[in-house]
Amino acid sequence: MSRRASGLRAWAVQRLSALYLALFVLLLTGKLLLAPPADAAAWRAWVARPAVNTAFGLALAALLLHAWVGVRDVILDYVHSPALRLALLALVLLALAAFAWWGLRILVGLT
């Protein structure tokens, strides 16, 4: 695969994930402004609904992909030592995997 195709794919992932996150935040804000849950139990019941839970899961995936592409590109552009670049990429990937695990445990625990 050429470097250009890789850059185009990263660009597309970055834009699509940003678009989903923007729409998700707008809809979530609208929901919370128009019909906020009365208490924690109502919030939990709302988020446990399959469509809402799926939307939150997709938002988590979009956020993690968006973060990975952005941080990866910064590291590749500005860290010139291959060993340090690899170590930083591994740390970022490990941190994002931990966030994914944490988020999925929360979402699965609500259903």
N, C-alpha and C positions, 0 to 999 in steps of 0.2 A: 504494500500500500504506500502510496506516495505521501510525502509530508503535507502536501496541499490538501489531500483528501482527509487526513487526520485533523488538520486545522479546521476544515469545513465541518466535520462531524462535531468537534468540540464547540464550534460557534453555534451550530444548530441546537445542541444539547443545552448550552447556556441560555439561548433565547427562548426555547420552548419551556424550560424549567422556570425561567423568570416570568413568562406569560402565565403559566399555571399558578405560580405562587401569588402573582398579582391578583388574578381572578379569585383565588381561594381567600386571600385576605379581604378583598372587597366584599365577597359574599358572607364571610364570617363576621365582618364588622357590621354589615347590614342586619344579619340575624341577631347579633347581640344588641344592636341599637333598637330594633323593632320589637323583638320578643326575647328579652334576656331570660335565661333560666332563673327560677325563683330561688333555688338553693343548690348545694353541691349534688344532691341526689337527682335533681332535675337535669343538671348539666351532665352528670354521668349517664343518665338514661338517654339523653339526646345524642351524646357522642357514641353510645353503644349501638345506636341504630346502624344497620349494615351500610347504608349509603353514606352516612356521615363518617362512620369509621373508615370506610374505603377512601373517602375524600381526604381525611386526615393522614391515612397511610400513604396516599399518593403525594400529599404535600411534604411528608417526611422524606420520601424518595426524591422528590424534585429538589428539596433543600440540600440533601446530601450530594446529589449529582451536581447541582449548581456550585456548591462549595468546593467539591473535588476539582471540577474543571477550572474554576477561578484560581484556587490556591496552587494547583498543579502548574498552570500557565505562568504564574508569578515565579514559582520556584525554578521552572525550566528557563525562564528568561533572565533571572538575576543571580542564580547560584551557579557558579562556573565550575566548582570542584565536583567531579563525578561522584566521589564518595559521599560528600556532604549532601549533594542533591539526592542521592539514593536514600540516605538516612532520613532526610527531611520528608521525602515522599512517603517513606514507610511509616514515619510517625503520624503524618496527616492521615494516611489510610487507616492506621490503627485507631486514631481518635474518631474518625468518621464511622468506622465499624462499631466502636463502643457506643456512639450516639445512636446508631441504627438499632443496636441490640436493646438499648434503654428505651427508645421510642416504641419499638415493636412490643416489648414487654408491657408497656403501659397500654397500648392499643388493644392487645390481645386480652389483657386483664380486665378491660372494660366490657368485653362481650360476654 
